Amino acid sequence: MRILYLLFPFFLLLVQGAAGSSFAPGNKEECERENGYCGFLKCSFPFVISGKCSRFFFCCKNMWG
């Protein structure tokens, strides 16, 4: 029973991560369709991560529009 209070935060993190994932681009085609590009592990300054293209590539979209 003592381990339950340690597992509860991890469960909340999993649920939170799954909540918005259906609206984010999930592959390269969806990312490019939304005027983004796939960047390796990070995006350059005017761009922010808005989804995933593959395991190590993230969809980068302009934060201003």
N, CA, C and O atoms as CSV, one atom per row, in Angstrom:
chain,resi,resn,atom,element,x,y,z
A,1,MET,N,N,0.813,-1.201,0.000
A,1,MET,CA,C,0.000,0.000,0.000
A,1,MET,C,C,0.857,1.265,0.000
A,1,MET,O,O,0.416,2.309,-0.482
A,2,ARG,N,N,2.057,1.184,0.528
A,2,ARG,CA,C,2.884,2.379,0.613
A,2,ARG,C,C,3.362,2.839,-0.766
A,2,ARG,O,O,3.702,4.010,-0.934
A,3,ILE,N,N,3.392,1.963,-1.729
A,3,ILE,CA,C,3.881,2.341,-3.047
A,3,ILE,C,C,2.820,3.054,-3.878
A,3,ILE,O,O,3.148,3.691,-4.879
A,4,LEU,N,N,1.568,2.958,-3.482
A,4,LEU,CA,C,0.490,3.585,-4.248
A,4,LEU,C,C,0.656,5.096,-4.346
A,4,LEU,O,O,0.379,5.668,-5.400
A,5,TYR,N,N,1.098,5.758,-3.284
A,5,TYR,CA,C,1.263,7.205,-3.348
A,5,TYR,C,C,2.434,7.591,-4.246
A,5,TYR,O,O,2.504,8.735,-4.696
A,6,LEU,N,N,3.349,6.671,-4.515
A,6,LEU,CA,C,4.435,6.939,-5.457
A,6,LEU,C,C,3.989,6.706,-6.900
A,6,LEU,O,O,4.468,7.384,-7.809
A,7,LEU,N,N,3.093,5.770,-7.118
A,7,LEU,CA,C,2.631,5.456,-8.470
A,7,LEU,C,C,1.578,6.437,-8.973
A,7,LEU,O,O,1.434,6.615,-10.182
A,8,PHE,N,N,0.856,7.063,-8.086
A,8,PHE,CA,C,-0.214,7.964,-8.488
A,8,PHE,C,C,0.273,9.137,-9.342
A,8,PHE,O,O,-0.377,9.436,-10.344
A,9,PRO,N,N,1.381,9.825,-9.013
A,9,PRO,CA,C,1.850,10.912,-9.892
A,9,PRO,C,C,2.220,10.432,-11.298
A,9,PRO,O,O,1.980,11.139,-12.277
A,10,PHE,N,N,2.799,9.242,-11.401
A,10,PHE,CA,C,3.128,8.715,-12.719
A,10,PHE,C,C,1.872,8.428,-13.537
A,10,PHE,O,O,1.851,8.650,-14.748
A,11,PHE,N,N,0.850,7.946,-12.891
A,11,PHE,CA,C,-0.421,7.713,-13.569
A,11,PHE,C,C,-0.999,9.025,-14.090
A,11,PHE,O,O,-1.505,9.076,-15.211
A,12,LEU,N,N,-0.930,10.088,-13.285
A,12,LEU,CA,C,-1.434,11.393,-13.721
A,12,LEU,C,C,-0.650,11.931,-14.909
A,12,LEU,O,O,-1.233,12.534,-15.811
A,13,LEU,N,N,0.656,11.722,-14.922
A,13,LEU,CA,C,1.464,12.161,-16.056
A,13,LEU,C,C,1.082,11.420,-17.331
A,13,LEU,O,O,1.034,12.022,-18.404
A,14,LEU,N,N,0.812,10.133,-17.228
A,14,LEU,CA,C,0.405,9.365,-18.401
A,14,LEU,C,C,-0.943,9.836,-18.935
A,14,LEU,O,O,-1.122,9.960,-20.147
A,15,VAL,N,N,-1.872,10.093,-18.056
A,15,VAL,CA,C,-3.202,10.542,-18.475
A,15,VAL,C,C,-3.122,11.932,-19.093
A,15,VAL,O,O,-3.792,12.203,-20.089
A,16,GLN,N,N,-2.318,12.811,-18.520
A,16,GLN,CA,C,-2.189,14.160,-19.056
A,16,GLN,C,C,-1.555,14.132,-20.443
A,16,GLN,O,O,-1.984,14.872,-21.328
A,17,GLY,N,N,-0.545,13.296,-20.646
A,17,GLY,CA,C,0.111,13.207,-21.943
A,17,GLY,C,C,-0.799,12.654,-23.023
A,17,GLY,O,O,-0.680,13.037,-24.187
A,18,ALA,N,N,-1.693,11.773,-22.661
A,18,ALA,CA,C,-2.600,11.174,-23.634
A,18,ALA,C,C,-3.784,12.075,-23.948
A,18,ALA,O,O,-4.462,11.866,-24.954
A,19,ALA,N,N,-4.046,13.068,-23.112
A,19,ALA,CA,C,-5.244,13.886,-23.279
A,19,ALA,C,C,-5.209,14.727,-24.549
A,19,ALA,O,O,-6.203,14.760,-25.274
A,20,GLY,N,N,-4.121,15.397,-24.841
A,20,GLY,CA,C,-4.074,16.283,-26.000
A,20,GLY,C,C,-3.402,15.695,-27.215
A,20,GLY,O,O,-3.267,16.375,-28.232
A,21,SER,N,N,-2.978,14.456,-27.138
A,21,SER,CA,C,-2.194,13.885,-28.225
A,21,SER,C,C,-3.018,13.639,-29.486
A,21,SER,O,O,-2.439,13.537,-30.568
A,22,SER,N,N,-4.334,13.539,-29.393
A,22,SER,CA,C,-5.132,13.252,-30.578
A,22,SER,C,C,-5.230,14.463,-31.509
A,22,SER,O,O,-5.502,14.302,-32.699
A,23,PHE,N,N,-5.014,15.667,-30.984
A,23,PHE,CA,C,-5.105,16.864,-31.806
A,23,PHE,C,C,-3.767,17.266,-32.412
A,23,PHE,O,O,-3.742,18.043,-33.366
A,24,ALA,N,N,-2.672,16.769,-31.896
A,24,ALA,CA,C,-1.346,17.115,-32.389
A,24,ALA,C,C,-1.017,16.264,-33.618
A,24,ALA,O,O,-1.508,15.143,-33.752
A,25,PRO,N,N,-0.186,16.804,-34.509
A,25,PRO,CA,C,0.237,16.004,-35.667
A,25,PRO,C,C,0.946,14.742,-35.210
A,25,PRO,O,O,1.747,14.779,-34.275
A,26,GLY,N,N,0.657,13.636,-35.859
A,26,GLY,CA,C,1.217,12.365,-35.450
A,26,GLY,C,C,2.229,11.780,-36.404
A,26,GLY,O,O,2.898,10.804,-36.064
A,27,ASN,N,N,2.364,12.348,-37.592
A,27,ASN,CA,C,3.361,11.866,-38.532
A,27,ASN,C,C,3.819,13.007,-39.432
A,27,ASN,O,O,3.327,14.129,-39.315
A,28,LYS,N,N,4.750,12.727,-40.320
A,28,LYS,CA,C,5.357,13.760,-41.158
A,28,LYS,C,C,4.339,14.420,-42.080
A,28,LYS,O,O,4.379,15.635,-42.277
A,29,GLU,N,N,3.430,13.634,-42.643
A,29,GLU,CA,C,2.449,14.192,-43.576
A,29,GLU,C,C,1.513,15.176,-42.878
A,29,GLU,O,O,1.225,16.244,-43.419
A,30,GLU,N,N,1.038,14.828,-41.689
A,30,GLU,CA,C,0.159,15.735,-40.951
A,30,GLU,C,C,0.892,17.006,-40.552
A,30,GLU,O,O,0.313,18.092,-40.563
A,31,CYS,N,N,2.152,16.873,-40.204
A,31,CYS,CA,C,2.944,18.037,-39.805
A,31,CYS,C,C,3.111,18.995,-40.982
A,31,CYS,O,O,2.923,20.202,-40.828
A,32,GLU,N,N,3.459,18.469,-42.149
A,32,GLU,CA,C,3.639,19.322,-43.325
A,32,GLU,C,C,2.316,19.906,-43.797
A,32,GLU,O,O,2.290,21.010,-44.341
A,33,ARG,N,N,1.224,19.186,-43.599
A,33,ARG,CA,C,-0.095,19.689,-43.963
A,33,ARG,C,C,-0.469,20.915,-43.122
A,33,ARG,O,O,-1.192,21.794,-43.590
A,34,GLU,N,N,0.022,20.969,-41.890
A,34,GLU,CA,C,-0.230,22.103,-41.011
A,34,GLU,C,C,0.880,23.148,-41.078
A,34,GLU,O,O,1.068,23.920,-40.137
A,35,ASN,N,N,1.616,23.173,-42.194
A,35,ASN,CA,C,2.693,24.136,-42.448
A,35,ASN,C,C,3.803,24.068,-41.405
A,35,ASN,O,O,4.289,25.104,-40.950
A,36,GLY,N,N,4.202,22.873,-41.027
A,36,GLY,CA,C,5.300,22.665,-40.104
A,36,GLY,C,C,6.396,21.867,-40.774
A,36,GLY,O,O,6.302,21.510,-41.948
A,37,TYR,N,N,7.444,21.591,-40.003
A,37,TYR,CA,C,8.516,20.736,-40.504
A,37,TYR,C,C,8.966,19.823,-39.373
A,37,TYR,O,O,8.709,20.108,-38.203
A,38,CYS,N,N,9.633,18.732,-39.713
A,38,CYS,CA,C,10.100,17.780,-38.716
A,38,CYS,C,C,11.538,18.105,-38.341
A,38,CYS,O,O,12.426,18.097,-39.193
A,39,GLY,N,N,11.763,18.393,-37.057
A,39,GLY,CA,C,13.096,18.717,-36.563
A,39,GLY,C,C,13.589,17.645,-35.607
A,39,GLY,O,O,12.804,17.003,-34.908
A,40,PHE,N,N,14.908,17.464,-35.589
A,40,PHE,CA,C,15.518,16.429,-34.757
A,40,PHE,C,C,15.673,16.924,-33.325
A,40,PHE,O,O,16.490,17.807,-33.063
A,41,LEU,N,N,14.908,16.373,-32.405
A,41,LEU,CA,C,14.945,16.607,-30.961
A,41,LEU,C,C,14.553,18.007,-30.507
A,41,LEU,O,O,14.141,18.151,-29.356
A,42,LYS,N,N,14.651,19.043,-31.326
A,42,LYS,CA,C,14.277,20.391,-30.898
A,42,LYS,C,C,13.968,21.250,-32.121
A,42,LYS,O,O,14.201,20.842,-33.259
A,43,CYS,N,N,13.442,22.442,-31.864
A,43,CYS,CA,C,13.109,23.385,-32.928
A,43,CYS,C,C,13.930,24.655,-32.736
A,43,CYS,O,O,14.288,25.003,-31.611
A,44,SER,N,N,14.226,25.340,-33.825
A,44,SER,CA,C,14.929,26.615,-33.714
A,44,SER,C,C,13.973,27.688,-33.182
A,44,SER,O,O,12.776,27.426,-33.061
A,45,PHE,N,N,14.472,28.891,-32.860
A,45,PHE,CA,C,13.754,29.875,-32.060
A,45,PHE,C,C,12.324,30.209,-32.470
A,45,PHE,O,O,11.432,30.004,-31.647
A,46,PRO,N,N,12.032,30.697,-33.654
A,46,PRO,CA,C,10.636,31.129,-33.818
A,46,PRO,C,C,9.645,29.968,-33.910
A,46,PRO,O,O,8.448,30.197,-34.084
A,47,PHE,N,N,10.118,28.742,-33.798
A,47,PHE,CA,C,9.270,27.564,-33.910
A,47,PHE,C,C,9.143,26.865,-32.554
A,47,PHE,O,O,10.061,26.902,-31.735
A,48,VAL,N,N,7.993,26.230,-32.335
A,48,VAL,CA,C,7.747,25.461,-31.113
A,48,VAL,C,C,7.296,24.057,-31.492
A,48,VAL,O,O,6.784,23.837,-32.590
A,49,ILE,N,N,7.488,23.114,-30.586
A,49,ILE,CA,C,7.076,21.729,-30.818
A,49,ILE,C,C,5.561,21.632,-30.697
A,49,ILE,O,O,4.977,22.050,-29.696
A,50,SER,N,N,4.938,21.079,-31.723
A,50,SER,CA,C,3.477,20.964,-31.700
A,50,SER,C,C,2.997,19.534,-31.908
A,50,SER,O,O,1.792,19.302,-32.000
A,51,GLY,N,N,3.905,18.579,-31.983
A,51,GLY,CA,C,3.529,17.186,-32.168
A,51,GLY,C,C,4.759,16.352,-32.446
A,51,GLY,O,O,5.886,16.813,-32.266
A,52,LYS,N,N,4.542,15.112,-32.886
A,52,LYS,CA,C,5.655,14.217,-33.183
A,52,LYS,C,C,5.558,13.724,-34.612
A,52,LYS,O,O,4.473,13.417,-35.107
A,53,CYS,N,N,6.712,13.653,-35.274
A,53,CYS,CA,C,6.777,13.049,-36.609
A,53,CYS,C,C,7.164,11.574,-36.497
A,53,CYS,O,O,6.606,10.726,-37.192
A,54,SER,N,N,8.109,11.280,-35.632
A,54,SER,CA,C,8.525,9.913,-35.347
A,54,SER,C,C,9.161,9.901,-33.964
A,54,SER,O,O,8.945,10.825,-33.179
A,55,ARG,N,N,9.926,8.888,-33.659
A,55,ARG,CA,C,10.431,8.739,-32.296
A,55,ARG,C,C,11.298,9.911,-31.843
A,55,ARG,O,O,11.097,10.419,-30.740
A,56,PHE,N,N,12.248,10.353,-32.653
A,56,PHE,CA,C,13.158,11.425,-32.264
A,56,PHE,C,C,12.921,12.720,-33.032
A,56,PHE,O,O,13.631,13.700,-32.808
A,57,PHE,N,N,11.952,12.746,-33.923
A,57,PHE,CA,C,11.666,13.934,-34.711
A,57,PHE,C,C,10.347,14.546,-34.258
A,57,PHE,O,O,9.336,13.854,-34.134
A,58,PHE,N,N,10.372,15.850,-34.014
A,58,PHE,CA,C,9.195,16.553,-33.538
A,58,PHE,C,C,8.690,17.531,-34.607
A,58,PHE,O,O,9.472,18.067,-35.391
A,59,CYS,N,N,7.390,17.748,-34.622
A,59,CYS,CA,C,6.796,18.684,-35.569
A,59,CYS,C,C,6.991,20.095,-35.043
A,59,CYS,O,O,6.551,20.413,-33.938
A,60,CYS,N,N,7.644,20.939,-35.822
A,60,CYS,CA,C,7.936,22.310,-35.420
A,60,CYS,C,C,7.060,23.248,-36.230
A,60,CYS,O,O,7.065,23.212,-37.460
A,61,LYS,N,N,6.304,24.093,-35.526
A,61,LYS,CA,C,5.462,25.072,-36.197
A,61,LYS,C,C,5.800,26.468,-35.680
A,61,LYS,O,O,6.257,26.632,-34.549
A,62,ASN,N,N,5.572,27.459,-36.518
A,62,ASN,CA,C,5.864,28.846,-36.149
A,62,ASN,C,C,4.966,29.250,-34.995
A,62,ASN,O,O,3.755,29.036,-35.040
A,63,MET,N,N,5.557,29.836,-33.958
A,63,MET,CA,C,4.771,30.208,-32.780
A,63,MET,C,C,3.931,31.446,-33.000
A,63,MET,O,O,3.055,31.730,-32.184
A,64,TRP,N,N,4.154,32.192,-34.058
A,64,TRP,CA,C,3.421,33.429,-34.310
A,64,TRP,C,C,2.239,33.216,-35.238
A,64,TRP,O,O,1.428,34.126,-35.412
A,65,GLY,N,N,2.119,32.048,-35.834
A,65,GLY,CA,C,0.969,31.892,-36.709
A,65,GLY,C,C,0.944,30.723,-37.542
A,65,GLY,O,O,-0.001,30.529,-38.306
